[in-house]
Amino acid sequence: MSVATHTAQKPVPVPDPQSAPFFEGALEDKLMLLRCRACSVYHSPTAYLGVPLRPRCTECFSGELEWSASSGRATLYSFAIMHQVYDDAFAADVPYNIAVVETAEGARLTSQVVDCADLEIGMDLEVVFERLGDEVAIPKFRPRR
């Protein structure tokens, strides 16, 4: 009897026309955020994972949002360390962090802090990009150098 083994693969985002500017920017090492043309407030692209892009500014309710490159600077707003395997694709990474960062522009993003063993709320961070193939890169953050 032979036993087949299956190695779970990490999910890779699939850009769509609405999110394409975010992913195109990431491939060029630029963190793209939505910015309101009416009041200049920056927003994360989504309210939370798995939902469409924000259609309106949360400050002034204008529908005039545009993609704009951010500075790439952020601070650590919150984090959790994952010690359990919730998805087999991430088993080799346990323990790992899930972080909420606040960009210098004021937008909060869920990401991960890399190249750092000791996380501290408020620590200064800078964006780095992990390439997941020729078409997709995702933003992560490391301590600012």
N, C-alpha and C positions, 0 to 999 in steps of 0.2 A: 504494500500500500504506500503510495506517495502522498505527501502532504504539500499542498501549494501554500506558499507564503505570499502575503500581500503587504507591501509597504505603503502606508497611507501617504498621500501627497498633500502638501499645504495648498490651501485654496489660493488662486491667483485672480485678482480683480479683472473683469472684462470691461474695458472702457466702452461707453456708449457715446452718442453725439453730445449729450449734456455734460458728461464728465471728461470728455476728451481733452479740454484745455488743462485740467488738473494733471492728467497723466502725461500729456505732451511736455508740460513744464517740468515734471519730475524727471523725465528722460534727459532734460537739459539742466538738471540739478537746480531747479527753481521750485520753490514752494508757492503754489498758486492758491489764492484765497478769493472768495467773493467779496467785492467791495461795492457799497451802495454809492451810486453817483449823486444821489440827492443829499446825503448827510455824511458821506465818507467813512461810515462804520464798516469794519471788516467782519466777515462771518466765516465760520467753517463751512465747507461745501454742503454738508448735510446736518440735519438736526441730530441724527444718530444713524448707525449703520443700517443698511438695507432699506433706506427710504430715498425718494427722489430728492434732487437738489432743492434747496430753499427757493421758493418762488418770489419771496418778498423780504425786505429788510425788517429785522425784528425791532428796530428802533423807531423808524418813521413810516414803515409799511409801504415804502415805495417799491415798485416792481422793477426799478432800473438798477439791476445788479450786473456787475461786470467782473471778469477775471482779472486779477492784479497780482503781480509778483510780490511776495512778502520779503522782509529782511532775512528771514531764516533764523532769527533769534527767538528764543522762548525761555520760559521758566517752568519748572516742574510744579504743576498745580496739585496733582494727586497721583497715587499709584497703588497697585496691589501686586503682590508677588504670588504667582501661581505655583503651587506645590503639587497639585493633583493633575492627573492626565484627564482632561475633558475631551480631547480630540487626539486620536492616535497620531495624526500628522505632526503634532507638536511634542510628542513624548520625549524625543531626544533633547528638547530645549528646557525641560523642567529642571530646576525652577527658572521661571522667566517673569518679566514684569509686563504689566499692562499699565500704561501711563496716560494721564491727561496733562497736556502741556498747554500753556497759555502763550500765544505768540506775542511778540513785541507790539503787534497791531491790535491785540485784544481778543483774537479769536481763540477758542479752545478746540483742541483736536485730541482724539484718542490715538495713541501711537505706542511706541516702545522706546525706552532709553537703552542705548547700546554702549559698549566700551566703558562700563561703570559698574562696580560691585556694590557701592554704598550710595543709595539714593537718598536725597534729602529734599523735602518740600522747599520750593523757592530757589533751588539751584539753577544757575545759568546754563542754558543749553543752546546748541546750534543744530540745524537740520543736516542730515546726511541721507543718502538715498540708497536703498537696497534694490538692485536690479533683479527682477524675477523672470527675465527673458528679454528678448529684443524689443518687445512692445510695451512692457510695463515695469515701472519702478515705483517703489512706495517710500514715503518719508518716514524716517526714524530720527531720533535725536541722540546727541552725545553731549557730554560736558563741554561747555565752551572753552576753547583754547585761547 
